[in-house]
Amino acid sequence: MRKSIIFFLTIVFLALVQGSFLVNFFSDRSIPNLILIFIIYIVINAKFKKTGIFIILSAGIIVDILYYQPIGVNVISFFAVASLIGFFYKHFSAYNAYFRFLILAISISLGVILYELFVLLSLKIAGLIYGVIFSYSFSFDKFLLGKIFYSFIFYLIFYFIFKKSYFKKLFE
Amino acid sequence: MPKRFLPEKAVKIFFILVLICILFFLGQKFISVPLRYTFYKLTYPFEKMFYVSGRTLRSTFDFFGSIYDLKNENARLLKENNLLISEITGLKELEQENKILREQLNLLPLNKFSLENCFVIGENPQGGGWILIDKGNSKGIKAGMPVIVSNGMLVGKIEEVYADSSKVKLITDSTSAINAVDTETQAKGIVKGEYGLGIVMDMISQSDSINAGDAIITSGLGGDIPKGLFIGNVQEVKNSSDKLFQEALIIPKAKLSSLEIVSVIKGER
Protein backbone atom coordinates (compact mmCIF):
# COMPACT_ATOMS: atom_id res chain seq x y z
CA MET A 1 0.00 0.00 0.00
CA ARG A 2 2.77 2.43 1.03
CA LYS A 3 4.65 1.55 -2.12
CA SER A 4 1.57 2.20 -4.29
CA ILE A 5 1.00 5.62 -2.69
CA ILE A 6 4.65 6.60 -3.24
CA PHE A 7 4.48 5.53 -6.89
CA PHE A 8 1.16 7.32 -7.39
CA LEU A 9 2.61 10.58 -6.01
CA THR A 10 5.74 10.10 -8.14
CA ILE A 11 3.57 9.80 -11.25
CA VAL A 12 1.58 12.94 -10.36
CA PHE A 13 4.87 14.78 -9.76
CA LEU A 14 6.34 13.61 -13.08
CA ALA A 15 3.14 14.56 -14.94
CA LEU A 16 3.24 18.08 -13.47
CA VAL A 17 6.96 18.48 -14.19
CA GLN A 18 6.40 17.34 -17.77
CA GLY A 19 3.30 19.46 -18.36
CA SER A 20 4.33 22.66 -16.60
CA PHE A 21 8.10 22.72 -16.17
CA LEU A 22 9.74 20.93 -19.10
CA VAL A 23 7.51 22.70 -21.66
CA ASN A 24 9.65 25.80 -21.03
CA PHE A 25 12.84 24.10 -22.19
CA PHE A 26 11.94 21.81 -25.07
CA SER A 27 10.37 22.48 -28.43
CA ASP A 28 6.76 21.30 -28.58
CA ARG A 29 7.00 17.79 -29.95
CA SER A 30 10.35 16.78 -28.47
CA ILE A 31 9.40 17.07 -24.79
CA PRO A 32 10.45 13.79 -23.17
CA ASN A 33 7.57 11.75 -21.77
CA LEU A 34 8.75 11.27 -18.17
CA ILE A 35 5.90 8.93 -17.25
CA LEU A 36 6.60 6.66 -20.20
CA ILE A 37 10.29 6.60 -19.26
CA PHE A 38 9.33 5.79 -15.67
CA ILE A 39 7.15 2.92 -16.87
CA ILE A 40 9.93 1.61 -19.12
CA TYR A 41 12.28 1.83 -16.13
CA ILE A 42 9.85 -0.21 -14.03
CA VAL A 43 9.34 -2.80 -16.77
CA ILE A 44 13.09 -3.29 -17.10
CA ASN A 45 14.19 -3.01 -13.48
CA ALA A 46 11.35 -3.69 -11.04
CA LYS A 47 10.69 -7.09 -9.59
CA PHE A 48 6.99 -6.63 -8.75
CA LYS A 49 3.94 -7.35 -10.94
CA LYS A 50 0.72 -6.30 -9.17
CA THR A 51 2.09 -2.86 -8.24
CA GLY A 52 3.26 -2.53 -11.85
CA ILE A 53 -0.32 -2.94 -13.09
CA PHE A 54 -1.52 -0.33 -10.57
CA ILE A 55 1.26 2.08 -11.66
CA ILE A 56 0.42 1.75 -15.36
CA LEU A 57 -3.31 2.11 -14.73
CA SER A 58 -2.94 5.20 -12.53
CA ALA A 59 -0.29 6.71 -14.83
CA GLY A 60 -2.58 6.26 -17.83
CA ILE A 61 -5.55 7.88 -16.09
CA ILE A 62 -3.45 10.81 -14.79
CA VAL A 63 -1.99 11.51 -18.24
CA ASP A 64 -5.46 11.29 -19.81
CA ILE A 65 -6.80 13.77 -17.26
CA LEU A 66 -3.89 16.15 -17.44
CA TYR A 67 -3.47 16.18 -21.21
CA TYR A 68 -7.19 16.36 -22.01
CA GLN A 69 -7.40 13.05 -23.76
CA PRO A 70 -10.33 10.61 -23.47
CA ILE A 71 -9.93 8.38 -20.41
CA GLY A 72 -8.44 5.09 -21.53
CA VAL A 73 -6.21 6.29 -24.37
CA ASN A 74 -3.02 6.42 -22.32
CA VAL A 75 -4.04 3.44 -20.16
CA ILE A 76 -4.20 1.27 -23.29
CA SER A 77 -1.03 2.79 -24.75
CA PHE A 78 1.01 2.35 -21.56
CA PHE A 79 -0.19 -1.27 -21.13
CA ALA A 80 0.66 -2.08 -24.74
CA VAL A 81 4.09 -0.46 -24.61
CA ALA A 82 4.92 -2.03 -21.22
CA SER A 83 3.96 -5.51 -22.48
CA LEU A 84 5.93 -5.20 -25.72
CA ILE A 85 9.03 -3.67 -24.11
CA GLY A 86 8.90 -6.27 -21.33
CA PHE A 87 8.74 -9.04 -23.92
CA PHE A 88 11.51 -7.49 -26.03
CA TYR A 89 13.87 -6.85 -23.11
CA LYS A 90 13.28 -10.30 -21.60
CA HIS A 91 14.09 -12.08 -24.86
CA PHE A 92 17.06 -9.99 -25.95
CA SER A 93 18.78 -8.94 -22.72
CA ALA A 94 22.38 -10.11 -22.57
CA TYR A 95 25.19 -10.48 -20.07
CA ASN A 96 27.59 -8.40 -22.13
CA ALA A 97 27.45 -4.81 -20.81
CA TYR A 98 27.80 -3.13 -24.23
CA PHE A 99 25.16 -5.33 -25.78
CA ARG A 100 22.87 -4.71 -22.80
CA PHE A 101 23.33 -0.96 -23.29
CA LEU A 102 22.41 -1.35 -26.95
CA ILE A 103 19.28 -3.35 -26.07
CA LEU A 104 18.34 -0.67 -23.55
CA ALA A 105 18.72 2.07 -26.19
CA ILE A 106 16.60 0.07 -28.64
CA SER A 107 13.98 -0.58 -25.93
CA ILE A 108 13.66 3.13 -25.14
CA SER A 109 13.51 4.13 -28.83
CA LEU A 110 10.96 1.42 -29.50
CA GLY A 111 8.98 2.44 -26.42
CA VAL A 112 8.77 6.09 -27.53
CA ILE A 113 7.76 5.22 -31.10
CA LEU A 114 5.24 2.53 -30.09
CA TYR A 115 3.69 4.82 -27.49
CA GLU A 116 3.14 7.57 -30.08
CA LEU A 117 1.60 5.04 -32.48
CA PHE A 118 -0.67 3.53 -29.83
CA VAL A 119 -1.87 6.95 -28.68
CA LEU A 120 -2.58 7.89 -32.29
CA LEU A 121 -4.49 4.63 -32.86
CA SER A 122 -6.41 4.90 -29.57
CA LEU A 123 -7.39 8.49 -30.36
CA LYS A 124 -8.69 7.39 -33.76
CA ILE A 125 -10.78 4.67 -32.05
CA ALA A 126 -11.95 7.13 -29.38
CA GLY A 127 -12.85 9.56 -32.17
CA LEU A 128 -15.02 6.89 -33.80
CA ILE A 129 -16.70 6.03 -30.48
CA TYR A 130 -17.41 9.62 -29.43
CA GLY A 131 -17.95 10.98 -32.95
CA VAL A 132 -15.37 13.75 -32.60
CA ILE A 133 -11.87 14.38 -33.92
CA PHE A 134 -9.05 14.36 -31.39
CA SER A 135 -6.02 16.21 -32.71
CA TYR A 136 -2.64 14.53 -32.36
CA SER A 137 0.39 14.96 -34.55
CA PHE A 138 2.95 12.26 -35.14
CA SER A 139 5.61 11.87 -37.80
CA PHE A 140 9.05 10.36 -38.15
CA ASP A 141 11.12 13.55 -38.04
CA LYS A 142 13.84 15.36 -36.09
CA PHE A 143 11.41 16.04 -33.22
CA LEU A 144 10.86 12.32 -32.71
CA LEU A 145 14.63 11.75 -32.78
CA GLY A 146 15.01 14.54 -30.23
CA LYS A 147 12.34 12.97 -28.05
CA ILE A 148 14.10 9.59 -28.17
CA PHE A 149 17.43 11.19 -27.30
CA TYR A 150 16.04 13.18 -24.35
CA SER A 151 14.11 10.12 -23.17
CA PHE A 152 17.36 8.18 -23.06
CA ILE A 153 19.03 10.96 -21.04
CA PHE A 154 16.12 11.02 -18.58
CA TYR A 155 16.19 7.23 -18.34
CA LEU A 156 19.82 7.46 -17.25
CA ILE A 157 18.91 10.17 -14.72
CA PHE A 158 16.15 7.90 -13.33
CA TYR A 159 18.60 5.01 -13.26
CA PHE A 160 21.13 6.91 -11.16
CA ILE A 161 18.46 8.27 -8.80
CA PHE A 162 16.60 4.98 -8.26
CA LYS A 163 19.77 2.94 -7.84
CA LYS A 164 20.34 4.72 -4.50
CA SER A 165 19.78 2.37 -1.59
CA TYR A 166 16.59 4.09 -0.33
CA PHE A 167 14.79 4.02 -3.67
CA LYS A 168 16.17 0.60 -4.59
CA LYS A 169 13.91 -1.04 -1.99
CA LEU A 170 10.83 0.38 -3.70
CA PHE A 171 11.50 -1.60 -6.85
CA GLU A 172 11.85 -4.96 -5.12
CA MET B 1 -6.55 -29.25 -5.24
CA PRO B 2 -9.21 -28.68 -7.93
CA LYS B 3 -7.99 -27.39 -11.26
CA ARG B 4 -9.00 -23.82 -11.96
CA PHE B 5 -11.28 -23.21 -14.91
CA LEU B 6 -9.10 -20.33 -16.15
CA PRO B 7 -5.43 -19.76 -15.39
CA GLU B 8 -4.80 -16.86 -13.02
CA LYS B 9 -2.91 -14.87 -15.68
CA ALA B 10 -5.82 -15.06 -18.12
CA VAL B 11 -8.24 -13.83 -15.43
CA LYS B 12 -5.96 -10.85 -14.74
CA ILE B 13 -5.67 -9.95 -18.41
CA PHE B 14 -9.45 -10.29 -18.82
CA PHE B 15 -10.01 -8.05 -15.78
CA ILE B 16 -7.65 -5.39 -17.18
CA LEU B 17 -9.31 -5.48 -20.61
CA VAL B 18 -12.78 -5.10 -19.06
CA LEU B 19 -11.55 -2.17 -16.97
CA ILE B 20 -10.04 -0.49 -20.03
CA CYS B 21 -13.26 -0.95 -21.99
CA ILE B 22 -15.32 0.55 -19.13
CA LEU B 23 -12.92 3.49 -18.92
CA PHE B 24 -13.08 3.97 -22.66
CA PHE B 25 -16.84 3.83 -23.03
CA LEU B 26 -17.90 5.64 -19.87
CA GLY B 27 -14.78 7.73 -19.49
CA GLN B 28 -15.71 10.86 -21.34
CA LYS B 29 -19.10 11.52 -19.76
CA PHE B 30 -19.16 10.09 -16.29
CA ILE B 31 -15.55 9.84 -15.17
CA SER B 32 -13.51 12.38 -17.07
CA VAL B 33 -15.24 15.67 -16.18
CA PRO B 34 -15.46 15.31 -12.37
CA LEU B 35 -12.02 13.68 -12.19
CA ARG B 36 -10.44 16.43 -14.27
CA TYR B 37 -12.17 19.15 -12.23
CA THR B 38 -10.96 17.70 -8.93
CA PHE B 39 -7.48 16.98 -10.22
CA TYR B 40 -7.00 20.53 -11.52
CA LYS B 41 -8.37 22.01 -8.31
CA LEU B 42 -5.79 20.02 -6.30
CA THR B 43 -2.81 20.43 -8.60
CA TYR B 44 -3.37 24.07 -9.67
CA PRO B 45 -0.91 25.65 -7.15
CA PHE B 46 1.79 23.11 -8.02
CA GLU B 47 1.21 23.51 -11.72
CA LYS B 48 1.53 27.29 -11.46
CA MET B 49 4.64 26.98 -9.31
CA PHE B 50 6.32 24.59 -11.78
CA TYR B 51 5.44 26.71 -14.79
CA VAL B 52 6.55 30.02 -13.27
CA SER B 53 9.80 28.53 -11.95
CA GLY B 54 10.43 26.96 -15.36
CA ARG B 55 9.88 30.32 -17.07
CA THR B 56 12.19 32.08 -14.60
CA LEU B 57 14.90 29.47 -15.04
CA ARG B 58 14.56 29.64 -18.81
CA SER B 59 14.88 33.43 -18.87
CA THR B 60 17.92 33.20 -16.57
CA PHE B 61 19.56 30.77 -19.00
CA ASP B 62 18.65 33.04 -21.89
CA PHE B 63 20.14 36.00 -20.04
CA PHE B 64 23.47 34.24 -19.42
CA GLY B 65 23.48 33.05 -22.97
CA SER B 66 23.13 36.60 -24.21
CA ILE B 67 25.89 38.19 -22.07
CA TYR B 68 28.44 37.66 -24.86
CA ASP B 69 26.40 39.80 -27.24
CA LEU B 70 25.63 42.54 -24.73
CA LYS B 71 28.50 44.90 -25.67
CA ASN B 72 27.62 44.97 -29.37
CA GLU B 73 23.96 45.11 -28.51
CA ASN B 74 24.56 48.12 -26.26
CA ALA B 75 26.36 50.08 -29.00
CA ARG B 76 23.60 49.23 -31.46
CA LEU B 77 20.92 50.27 -29.01
CA LEU B 78 22.58 53.65 -28.38
CA LYS B 79 22.52 54.32 -32.11
CA GLU B 80 18.94 53.15 -32.33
CA ASN B 81 18.00 55.32 -29.37
CA ASN B 82 19.06 58.48 -31.22
CA LEU B 83 16.96 57.46 -34.18
CA LEU B 84 13.98 56.73 -31.95
CA ILE B 85 14.13 60.15 -30.31
CA SER B 86 13.62 61.76 -33.69
CA GLU B 87 10.80 59.33 -34.47
CA ILE B 88 8.91 60.03 -31.25
CA THR B 89 7.85 63.43 -32.55
CA GLY B 90 6.00 61.76 -35.40
CA LEU B 91 4.27 59.25 -33.14
CA LYS B 92 1.43 61.46 -32.00
CA GLU B 93 0.48 61.97 -35.61
CA LEU B 94 0.66 58.21 -36.16
CA GLU B 95 -1.55 57.57 -33.16
CA GLN B 96 -4.28 59.67 -34.71
CA GLU B 97 -3.77 57.89 -38.04
CA ASN B 98 -3.94 54.52 -36.30
CA LYS B 99 -7.28 55.44 -34.76
CA ILE B 100 -8.69 56.35 -38.18
CA LEU B 101 -7.26 53.19 -39.79
CA ARG B 102 -8.67 51.03 -37.01
CA GLU B 103 -12.10 52.43 -37.74
CA GLN B 104 -11.64 51.92 -41.49
CA LEU B 105 -10.47 48.30 -41.11
CA ASN B 106 -13.16 47.48 -38.56
CA LEU B 107 -10.52 46.39 -36.06
CA LEU B 108 -11.79 45.90 -32.57
CA PRO B 109 -11.51 48.88 -30.20
CA LEU B 110 -10.26 46.91 -27.20
CA ASN B 111 -11.21 49.54 -24.62
CA LYS B 112 -14.86 48.70 -25.23
CA PHE B 113 -14.40 45.21 -23.85
CA SER B 114 -13.90 43.82 -20.40
CA LEU B 115 -10.61 41.92 -20.42
CA GLU B 116 -9.25 39.45 -17.88
CA ASN B 117 -5.47 39.21 -17.94
CA CYS B 118 -4.17 35.71 -17.27
CA PHE B 119 -0.83 33.96 -16.95
CA VAL B 120 -0.13 30.86 -18.98
CA ILE B 121 0.55 28.02 -16.54
CA GLY B 122 0.76 25.02 -18.83
CA GLU B 123 1.02 23.85 -22.42
CA ASN B 124 0.27 20.70 -24.30
CA PRO B 125 3.35 18.56 -23.66
CA GLN B 126 2.46 16.48 -26.68
CA GLY B 127 2.85 19.39 -29.05
CA GLY B 128 0.86 22.61 -29.49
CA GLY B 129 -2.92 22.85 -29.75
CA TRP B 130 -3.74 24.18 -26.28
CA ILE B 131 -2.50 26.13 -23.29
CA LEU B 132 -3.64 26.32 -19.69
CA ILE B 133 -4.29 29.71 -18.03
CA ASP B 134 -4.46 30.59 -14.35
CA LYS B 135 -8.05 31.86 -14.18
CA GLY B 136 -11.32 29.99 -14.33
CA ASN B 137 -15.00 30.30 -13.49
CA SER B 138 -14.20 32.02 -10.18
CA LYS B 139 -13.20 35.05 -12.34
CA GLY B 140 -16.21 34.81 -14.63
CA ILE B 141 -14.49 33.02 -17.47
CA LYS B 142 -16.77 30.86 -19.60
CA ALA B 143 -16.29 28.37 -22.43
CA GLY B 144 -16.23 29.97 -25.89
CA MET B 145 -14.73 33.31 -24.78
CA PRO B 146 -12.02 34.59 -27.15
CA VAL B 147 -8.43 34.82 -25.93
CA ILE B 148 -6.08 37.49 -27.24
CA VAL B 149 -2.64 38.87 -26.61
CA SER B 150 -2.57 42.44 -25.34
CA ASN B 151 -2.66 44.22 -28.68
CA GLY B 152 -5.78 42.50 -30.01
CA MET B 153 -4.34 39.47 -31.77
CA LEU B 154 -6.51 36.39 -31.46
CA VAL B 155 -4.72 33.31 -30.08
CA GLY B 156 -7.66 31.00 -29.39
CA LYS B 157 -10.78 30.52 -27.36
CA ILE B 158 -11.70 29.02 -24.01
CA GLU B 159 -12.56 25.35 -24.36
CA GLU B 160 -12.91 24.06 -20.82
CA VAL B 161 -13.27 25.99 -17.57
CA TYR B 162 -12.31 24.86 -14.07
CA ALA B 163 -12.43 26.68 -10.72
CA ASP B 164 -9.05 28.42 -11.00
CA SER B 165 -7.82 27.47 -14.43
CA SER B 166 -9.05 27.19 -18.01
CA LYS B 167 -7.98 25.34 -21.12
CA VAL B 168 -7.54 27.51 -24.20
CA LYS B 169 -7.82 25.89 -27.60
CA LEU B 170 -5.29 27.70 -29.81
CA ILE B 171 -6.11 28.75 -33.37
CA THR B 172 -3.45 26.28 -34.55
CA ASP B 173 -5.36 23.29 -33.18
CA SER B 174 -6.71 21.08 -35.95
CA THR B 175 -10.23 21.18 -34.47
CA SER B 176 -10.29 24.98 -34.21
CA ALA B 177 -12.52 26.84 -36.74
CA ILE B 178 -12.99 30.62 -36.72
CA ASN B 179 -14.95 32.77 -39.16
CA ALA B 180 -12.61 35.30 -40.73
CA VAL B 181 -12.51 38.03 -43.33
CA ASP B 182 -9.83 39.65 -45.50
CA THR B 183 -9.60 43.36 -44.59
CA GLU B 184 -8.54 44.38 -48.12
CA THR B 185 -10.98 42.42 -50.29
CA GLN B 186 -13.68 41.39 -47.76
CA ALA B 187 -13.26 37.75 -48.85
CA LYS B 188 -14.76 35.48 -46.19
CA GLY B 189 -13.57 32.09 -45.04
CA ILE B 190 -12.91 29.81 -42.09
CA VAL B 191 -9.55 29.85 -40.33
CA LYS B 192 -8.52 26.36 -39.26
CA GLY B 193 -5.51 24.96 -37.48
CA GLU B 194 -3.18 22.43 -39.01
CA TYR B 195 -2.22 19.98 -36.25
CA GLY B 196 -0.62 22.68 -34.10
CA LEU B 197 1.79 23.66 -36.86
CA GLY B 198 0.13 26.61 -38.59
CA ILE B 199 -3.20 28.00 -39.78
CA VAL B 200 -5.07 28.10 -43.09
CA MET B 201 -8.07 30.11 -44.22
CA ASP B 202 -10.34 27.67 -45.97
CA MET B 203 -13.71 27.82 -47.77
CA ILE B 204 -12.89 31.04 -49.63
CA SER B 205 -15.18 31.31 -52.62
CA GLN B 206 -13.48 31.07 -56.05
CA SER B 207 -15.12 34.38 -57.01
CA ASP B 208 -13.49 36.20 -54.07
CA SER B 209 -10.11 37.81 -54.39
CA ILE B 210 -7.42 37.22 -51.79
CA ASN B 211 -3.75 38.16 -52.05
CA ALA B 212 -0.49 37.47 -50.26
CA GLY B 213 0.15 40.04 -47.55
CA ASP B 214 -3.54 40.78 -46.86
CA ALA B 215 -4.52 41.13 -43.20
CA ILE B 216 -7.04 38.61 -41.87
CA ILE B 217 -9.37 39.48 -39.00
CA THR B 218 -12.28 37.74 -37.31
CA SER B 219 -15.59 38.36 -39.10
CA GLY B 220 -17.84 38.12 -36.05
CA LEU B 221 -20.05 35.52 -37.74
CA GLY B 222 -21.21 32.81 -35.36
CA GLY B 223 -21.40 35.25 -32.49
CA ASP B 224 -18.91 33.89 -29.98
CA ILE B 225 -15.90 35.85 -31.26
CA PRO B 226 -16.33 39.60 -31.88
CA LYS B 227 -15.52 41.15 -35.22
CA GLY B 228 -12.14 42.76 -35.76
CA LEU B 229 -9.62 40.61 -33.88
CA PHE B 230 -6.42 40.37 -35.85
CA ILE B 231 -5.40 36.83 -36.83
CA GLY B 232 -2.48 37.15 -39.24
CA ASN B 233 -1.34 37.87 -42.78
CA VAL B 234 -1.83 35.79 -45.91
CA GLN B 235 1.38 34.10 -47.02
CA GLU B 236 0.23 32.03 -49.97
CA VAL B 237 -3.04 31.36 -51.82
CA LYS B 238 -3.91 28.08 -53.54
CA ASN B 239 -6.92 26.02 -54.57
CA SER B 240 -8.39 23.55 -52.08
CA SER B 241 -7.94 19.84 -52.85
CA ASP B 242 -11.48 19.57 -54.31
CA LYS B 243 -10.89 22.81 -56.34
CA LEU B 244 -14.24 24.18 -55.11
CA PHE B 245 -12.70 26.82 -52.86
CA GLN B 246 -9.53 28.79 -52.40
CA GLU B 247 -7.25 28.19 -49.45
CA ALA B 248 -4.84 30.72 -47.93
CA LEU B 249 -1.89 29.92 -45.70
CA ILE B 250 -1.90 32.39 -42.79
CA ILE B 251 1.09 33.49 -40.75
CA PRO B 252 -0.21 34.24 -37.24
CA LYS B 253 1.10 37.50 -35.81
CA ALA B 254 1.06 36.27 -32.22
CA LYS B 255 3.96 34.00 -31.29
CA LEU B 256 1.88 31.08 -30.10
CA SER B 257 4.79 28.93 -28.98
CA SER B 258 5.93 31.37 -26.30
CA LEU B 259 2.82 32.91 -24.80
CA GLU B 260 3.20 34.16 -21.23
CA ILE B 261 0.35 36.60 -20.63
CA VAL B 262 -2.97 36.50 -22.48
CA SER B 263 -6.29 38.33 -22.08
CA VAL B 264 -9.73 36.78 -22.13
CA ILE B 265 -12.52 38.92 -23.62
CA LYS B 266 -15.34 38.48 -21.13
CA GLY B 267 -17.82 40.75 -22.87
CA GLU B 268 -18.65 44.38 -23.50
CA ARG B 269 -18.05 46.91 -20.71
Interface residues (C-beta under 8 A of the other chain):
Chain A: V12 L16 V17 Q18 G19 S20 F21 L22 V23 N24 F25 S27 D28 R29 I31 N33 I53 L57 I61 I62 D64 I65 L66 Y67 Y68 P70 I71 G72 V75 I76 F79 V119 I125 A126 I129 Y130 V132 I133 F134 S135 Y136 S137 F143
Chain B: K12 I16 L19 I20 L23 F24 F25 G27 Q28 I31 S32 L35 R36 F39 T43 F46 E47 K48 F50 Y51 S53 G54 R55 L57 R58 I121 G122 E123 N124 P125 Q126 G127 G128 G129 W130 E160 K167 D173 S174 T175 G193 Y195 G196 L197 S257
